[in-house]
Amino acid sequence: MIPLSLAEIARIVGGTLHGTDGTPVVTGSVEFDSRKLTAGGLFLALPGARVDGHDFAAQAVALGAAGVLAGRPVDAPAVIVPPVDAGHGRAYVLSGDTDGVGAAVLAALAKLARHVTDRLADLTVVGVTGSSGKTSTKDLIAQVLAPLGPTIAPPGSFNNELGHPWTALRADADTRFLVLELSARGPGHIAELCRVAPPKVGAVLNVGSAHLGEFGSRQGIAQAKGELVEALPEDGVAVLNADDPLVAGMADRTKAKVVLVGEHSAAQVRAVDIELDAHARAGFRLVTPQGEAQVRLAVHGPHQVGNALTAAAVALELGATPRQIADALGKAERVSAHRMAVTERPDGVTIVNDAYNANPESVRAALKSLATISRAATPARRSWAVLGPMAELGADHVRAHDEIGRLAVRLDINKLVVVGPDARPMHQGAHLEGSWGEEAVLVPDVAAAVELLRDQVRPGDVVLVKASNSYGLWRVAEALLEAVSK
């Protein structure tokens, strides 16, 4: 963050000084975890389900913090933020925030982030949204932009009203690019995040079924995702997926320049001659108005082609050449955990840990990657799909799970392990599609899945693990890896 005194921060957020004359200067990072504070940092006192950050204010200052951003008086130098109106800034309600104090601190944090990003004249903010692939694409964009100048991006999927301003406050006078991931669970959420750190470049990846329960329809999801392009300035750039009609249709909702990406002939930034290697890593010819280059991705899965095209279009608009982009994409690695992490055990078993999150579109992509990897060898390797529930699908829950079970059979996945009662329709769909006997099994929980796999997985098998993050199926993948390392 740029250096700011507590007095300046109080003026920015409309707060009052407490236990200080305001002269201490924040020169370090802004943190909500006191264990991560560095000298000169600012501590966010946020209430939680188990602990309240206000109780750690004195400890934070003792660890080197210059002060605290708090919602009520604390035993340390602090800026006490004003309350907010009910409902304001509550796109993501903090667990344990019963009196709105946490919402007030988050609203103040947003004001602080906006002030800092407005002060950084050389900073370009890039926003990314979509139903799936946001985190992987954000990671690719950040790695492709890094050779052009200092770049900041959030860790993992830190994309809500805490992670968004927290990441923005990582930027300082040296930062050239700030790559932000924007999520939403309701109308207006993305628009609110755009006000925190106004994007100059905005990319929309796709409109799928994630959060269908909250939005009611894909059209409702598209309306919300399009808030990103609506927020762009006239001299900005909207990067839109030409292969998704609901995304391509957002071109009419922005004043910014529109760049279409994809395999569609209308795309200005296209991938042609796509090939997958034995590990489902894509190679393709990148075609752009500035020229062409051959790309070989280091990340796994055919769906990464679209993500890479988005990263390429963003980088082209910000000054990179096709050759520079191809080189950067070839070196770009998986950064965030539990997303198409492909690991081969010493006994030849390949574990594909894609268990961070799941929706129908991302599960289809993962199953296709599994089929590609397992069939690359001669003879084909035995394939396992260990799948848990997909969350937040609303009334579409049964149909969506049923279709995934059927797809696993159509792709000739050898073994389908469905984990948990919430995913039962997936197991039923597989049976209705023609999976009999032990080809598809339903187990009650993670422990049962681990026991079954440890008993039945054999050298050379390929095992995909995927589910919505809240179900913790990544523990299955880790257990399979630990089983050989011990």
Summary of the structure (lengths in Angstrom):
residues: 486
radius of gyration: 23.5
end to end distance: 43.4
largest distance: 74.0
contacts: 1857
relative contact order: 0.08
helix: 39%
strand: 21%
